[in-house]
Amino acid sequence: QLQFVESGGGLVQPGGSLRLSCAASGGIFRIHTMGWYRQAPGKQRELVATMTIWSSTNYADSVKGRFTISRDNAKNTVYLQMDSLKPEDTALYYCHAKLSIYDDGYWGQGTQVTVSS
């Protein structure tokens, strides 16, 4: 069972930046994939970005060119640098981690990002 410490959410004006971080713990040897998903009110949870242990990335089309995912494998930590934020980026952002390609993974508790003037 993984535990997560998420941080970095908050209120920012359109065009601004935020950096999310998520540190996983729980006797982990290796995490295959770490990433971020988000859920806006009244909408389904959606992928934002993921990164494998070999640094292969996957981004939602809506964030390409604006968000950058990175991770520190030694610290089991994943980051999401969010630039040029838009009001439609407002959502609860969840950290997600998979120990292998076969499991469903584990979820963090979520951190709120609000983009508003």
Secondary structure by P-SEA (a helix, b strand, c coil): cbbbbbccccccccccbbbbbbbbbcccccccccccccccccccccccccccccbbbbbcccccccbbbbbcccccbbbbbbcccccccccbbbbbbbcccccccccccbbbbbbcc
